[in-house]
Amino acid sequence: MVHGGSLFSQVISLIDRQLFHQAVKRHQTERSAKGFSSWTQLISLLFSQFAGANSLREISGGLATIRGKINHLGLQAAPKKSTLAYANAHRPWQFFETVFHQTLARVQSLADFHRKKFRFKNPLFSIDSSTIDLCLKVFDWAHFRRAKGAVKLHLLLEHTGYLPCWAYVSNGKFADIKAARMLNLPAGAVVVMDRGYNDYTLFGSWCAEGVYFVTRIKDNADYQVLNQLEPKPNKNITADEIIRFNAPKSWKKCPHHLRLVSYYNVEKRETLQFLTNNFNLAASTIAAIYKDRWQIELFFKAIKQNLKVKTFLGTNENAVKSQLWTALLAALLIKFLQLKSSLGWSLSNLAALLRMNLLTYRCLWEWLDRPFQTPLLEPPEIPTLFPL
């Protein structure tokens, strides 16, 4: 960890440079490159995310104005606009995906996950997607509707620390179910999702693999109640039932008995029905798990409000995906700082204050706990040879 540089240099030191160079060799991102390194490209894109730079001109100009601090970032010079644009368009976006997963593994090893909301030991995940609207005339590859373009960010959020642990970027037409089928979840994991992921084939495969799920049942689902369970005393739990699907096609896709928990929401005065294949957890815990799914909605809201995922530095597919993976990397680093702090930051406040103090010289870890009391660390004065 860098201690003598700016807050930005201390944050990016969480990226393992040795693993980073392995990713460079693996994806051959610097093949035939003439002086413009992959590290310079990554720092430029991260600067856009952390500092809120909206264009290539702002990135290039912003880095050029901090000449005395640029060496702390591992850069020799600020990038040229045309050079950065060409790299974003041609260097494979899979490289940034690899750097994200490398940093995720390091962050998971450094973070403190002793604070858990639920008592069960099963890993808990939530999956959802968010659509980002684009102009189809400019982004002609991002097919969505007849006169509208979009990209869709599919995300798997781990609830131990609420860290993003898997992502997939597609065009707007890509179905959420297809993204869910790409997941490789460990046996015993619990995944929570909304009704958009109702798919009996997916449910059947997860039951066979020992993966638990919690979701809302469709209003028109055809099922038969096999048994009534006795729920623990709870005024909000109105029913706890074992069911099976009636339709022959549905039963063929998911030949397993499932559990249906009915929960009455007092505030909205409505009854919610949760479908799961977990028979061990209490009915109130099943309802609480689904309620905790709201964290992935908050994560999407935070990255859209605080990071650059709605305006793009390039128009081709590679440039857009490179920027989105860099945004996820920036979100991962901010979430890690939030976990390490004892102050209780919200993600939005931390991102905003970090942007305002990005190039100040402070100890990062002291600043996270005492942002208004941590003094600036000024470089030592250089004595003049000819005093006035």
Buried (B, 14 or more C-beta within 10 A) or exposed (E): EBEEBBBBBBBBBBBBEEBBEEBBEEBEBBEEBEEBBBBBBBBBBBBBBBBBBEEBEBBBEBBEEBEEBBEBBBBEEBBEBEBBBBBBBEBBBBBBBBBBBBBBEBBBEEBEEEEEEBEBEBBBBBBBBBEBBBEBEEBEBBBBEEEEBBBBBBBBBBBBBBBBBBBBBBBBEBBBEEBBEEBEBEEEBBBBBBEBBBBBEBBBBBBEEEBBBBBBBEEEBEBEEEEEEEBEEBEBBBBBBBBBBEEEEBBEBBEBBBBBBBBBEEEEEEEBBBBBBBEEBBBBBBBBBBBBBEBBBBBBEBBBEBBBBEEBBBBBBBBBBBBBBBBBBBBBBBBBBBBBBEEEBEBBBBBBBBBEBBBBBBBBBEBBBBBEEBEEBEEEEEEEEEEE
